[in-house]
Amino acid sequence: MGKLIITLAPTGNVPTKEMNPNVPMNPADIAAQIYECWKEGAAVCHIHTRDKDGLPTSDVEANRAALEELDKYKDCDIIRQLSTGGRASKTYHERGQMICLAPDMASLATGSSNFPTRANLNDPETVSYLAGEMKKYGVKPEIEVFDSAMIDAAVRLCESGEISAPMHFNLVLGMKGSLPARAKTLFYLYESLPPGSTWGVSVIGKEHVDLSVIAMALGGHVRVGLEDNVYYSRGVLATNITLVKRMVNIAKAIGRDVATSTEAREILSLRKK
Ligand code: MG
């Protein structure tokens, strides 16, 4: 079995300091936590940015600031992935504005579903626009799968040349309004993936450890971080570091080596640094 890629999602769009004071909100804190987690074994970071009031923003300057803060850690070669998620902007031009910063990767949901209190709207025009921007700047999409139809949509985009193979999928489980966090759901998605693709899971809620372990055993990768879970366990607040460390420890226990960023770059067929 290949090495395990641990992705860190430190901030997200939803968590607040009230929910968990450890959530990094400004570019310096986001970069500092990414660096600490990279030293523990995170190979990829999935970045969301916030404005001065702590609200989600896709603003290109906010994203640039986060990447520049990360640049200050000269030894850190973590793979950088920016979010194009729909909560931070209204139009698809706004959502995709940071792709011009040419990060290694950007998230791309290839269809629509629901978040707990609103729609997760990604109509075909939006998806094609974002995929086109990623292609233009040499950014590899991480296909965010909130519904099984999004796998098939990605395959069609690959067939039409809008996305290049091999694709990388993040199976998002436990988002209320989208796919439930159940083992049988994970197995179904896993069996539906196109051959030759890489994949991982991002699990929201108390099942996140169990389902991450199943993904690891199937050869998949894992994402952890306060974006997905502000609790480490029942009643215990998490930090990004404790969430990463737990995955590293589980990987050790089941005999799966953790990939460095350099190794992850190769596994994900990313351009060389
Ligand atoms: Mg995200």
Boltz pocket constraint, residues with backbone or C-beta under 6 A from the ligand:
constraints:
  - pocket:
      binder: B
      contacts: [[A, 9], [A, 12], [A, 13], [A, 46], [A, 48], [A, 83], [A, 85], [A, 107], [A, 227]]
      max_distance: 6.0
